[in-house]
Amino acid sequence: MSDSSVRIVPRPVVKKVLAKLQREGDGAVVRRAIGRSELTFLDPFLMLDEFSVSPPAGFPDHPHRGFETVTYVLQGGITHQDFKGHKGTIYAGDVQWMTAGRGIIHSEMPEEEVNRGLQLWVNLSSKDKMMEPNYQELSGSDIPRAEKDGVEVKVIAGESMGIHSHVYTRTPTMFLDFVLKPGANFHQNIPESWNAFAYVLEGEGCVFGPPNSPPAPPHHTVVFGQGDGISVWNKSSRPARFVLIAGEPIGEPVVQYGPFVMNSQAEIDETIEDYHYARNGFEMANHWSSQ
């Protein structure tokens, strides 16, 4: 099955990285897929974590500046609070697309006994790094989906099977959640200039690129080279699930200091001072803590 009747050139797999377990936040465990030594970033993507957290662990009050966080809950629920008064809980299937912009301090804490999900960090261009913070939140029922020939897709951002997402992406981005039944195959078009990767969530039969390629096991990040899109087969007897993420490279310098991502060391130094002295977007830093 293909998005197009035109002959396509599937992108080759250029790297596979196992997302190894590490501790983050306050007692939480994540598998870091992007943002580790083997794959530091993939413009415009700075980080991808598959997180697992149970109370009382979590991600207590912490700052961000200069990028966006995309939180997609797979199991359980995560409650978010920030110093601008925004509070809410997203549950399995829901998405929060947060633009930190010039500054946010927030907490992300688990609601149920087992809470799993993905968090993606998307860089912002220099012209957007100091914008006011903004949120887009989608319940699972609001995320467009399509199904054909054993392939189901949820379109969190971008387009697939003629279905378009409602999310506005400042950095042009595609975020698709695929489930392939045994024996199913699919081709997803991706703009040629974009960087693209997949992260395998479930199933042992995900084959990307030429159909004789070795499968990518769960918890692996699969980075693609250049081409018209990606081709995938499920060659196992069980369903396979993966997310496909692609975006237009920004092509600017990236200087990161923990939760701050800017274009130069001078801007990072200024951000640290802004946070320390509670100014330029962090005015509430000394007067707020989550409940």
Buried (B, 14 or more C-beta within 10 A) or exposed (E): EBBEEEEBEBBBBEBBBBBEEEEBBBEBBBBBBBBBEBBEBBBBBBBBBBBBBBEEBBBEBBBBBBBBBBBBBBBBBBBBBBBBEBEEBBBBBBBBBBBBBBBBBBBBBBBEEEBBBBBBBBBBBBEBBBBEBBBBBBEBEEBBBEEEEBBBBBBBBBBBBEBEBEBEBBBBBBBBBBBBBBEBBBBBBBBEEBBBBBBBBBBBBBBBBEEEBEBBEBBBBBBBEBBBBBBBBBBBEEBBBBBBBBBBBBEBEBBBBEBBBBBEEEBBEBBBEBBEEBEBBBBBBEEBEBE
